[in-house]
Amino acid sequence: VQLQASGGGLVQAGGSLRLSCVASGRIIRIDDMGWYRQAPGKQRELVAVVTRDGITTYSESVKGRFTVSRDNPKNTLTLQMNGLRPEDTAVYYCHADYIGEEFGATIAGKGWGQGTQVTVSS
């Protein structure tokens, strides 16, 4: 199973960006999907997670500004980011907990996308 993220870029403070992530491969089911970010010199941190049933969890720093959503039949994940701040600057990674088929076996795995850069200028 592979995850491909897109949608990052450079934006001024107060602006908006929309990140997307699509999962592909021999997927049986995707459970939790989420976005994480890592700023230079910092550890990777949770931004937002959405369960298969649509229950969302956000970090306190993005509540009210970011919205995470998913489309289960299309295996896609989206992060709408509004009111961006310079401190949101980071590489953003999508993540998924999945059940898939690999090498003829059913396996449970955790996948990461390649990361997309978000830069917010002041």
Disulfide bonds with the S-S distance in Angstrom:
Cys21-Cys94 2.15
